[in-house]
Amino acid sequence: MARALDLVGERWTLLVVRELLFGAKRFTDLVRGLPGMSQNVLSQRLRDLGAAGLVRIVELGPPANARVYELTERGSALEPVLIELGRWGSRTAFKPGAELSVDALMLALKTTYVPGPDFSCELRFGAGVFHVVAERGRLDIGRGPATQPDVVAEMDAKVLRGLVFGGRGVAAAMRAGALRLTGDQAAFERFAGCFPRPEPL
């Protein structure tokens, strides 16, 4: 435990890992996903994670021509640790007004998933796209479009959080223009019903 905390125990470090779990990101994307973290601290955490062999820099060629950060295999191995920490932390009251990044919300879905009916959803948040697929009691979430999804949903992260954790109705969100569905609405409702909020301890 002491050796592990030497590597990932500094404030913000595991949150940086969380933001990279679903794929590589540019520095500016990480800044947006971690709004309470200064750019100087983020730079230092990325250097520390790189030195520990948990994060690497990848240079993307044309047409992107960008430098991105991605988890190494060892960094990706922290996913079950983050999920268990998330389950433990979910039993503590959420601070009023606090918001989740899209990546944090995707991890929250993995953390709270209760197996139910199968579904295949594509979730679109502006430029960000994720696939969420439940099959035979297993949940797969990843960055990028779904293959032949039952439904494509367009919304922002705050709306999705309200739908899966806040009790907001799918039909009401659609009427308000906060949610746009293309495909099987029942599949989206199956998806939204698989994430009960844990009872506080």
Secondary structure, DSSP 8 states (H G I E B T S, - for coil): -HHHHHHH-STTHHHHHHHHTTS-B-HHHHHHH-TTS-HHHHHHHHHHHHHTTSEEEEEE-TTT-EEEEEE-HHHHTTHHHHHHHHHHHTTS---TT----HHHHHHHHHHH----S-EEEEEEETTEEEEEEEETTEEEEEES--SS-SEEEE--HHHHHHHHTS---HHHHHHTTS-EEEE-HHHHHHHHTT-------
